[in-house]
Amino acid sequence: MKSPFEVVLHRYLSEKAQMLSDLVKSQSNRSVARCDSPKYTFVVDPRANKQEIADAVELIYKEKRIRVTKVNTTVVKPKRRERQGRRDSWKPGCKKAVVTLQPGQSID
């Protein structure tokens, strides 16, 4: 049995991830206003499946009574950083999970 903190490593923060979590608050246009389920992005263990990710998020945020309705995952491949005159290095890959919560819930 894995600890929930071994499955969910940390929250992934970027402009796109922030936009996904703020869709519920947005009133800019009608299509965005229809989104009533908040979405949060996490970096997870590459061997974790969707059910393990959903259970881990619910256990981590147990005091807020979070319920996960959907989990989407993607694997980000390692990328090569080219430097002029120096050795190339690699940016490590990871597995990201976009977790959709029930309407009206939030993590923040």
Buried (B, 14 or more C-beta within 10 A) or exposed (E): EEEBEBBBBEEBEEEEBEEBBEBBEEEEEEEBEEBEBBBBBBBBBEEBEBEBBBBBBBBBBEEEEBEBEEBEBEEEEEEEEEEEEEEEEEEEEBBBBBBBBBEEBEBE
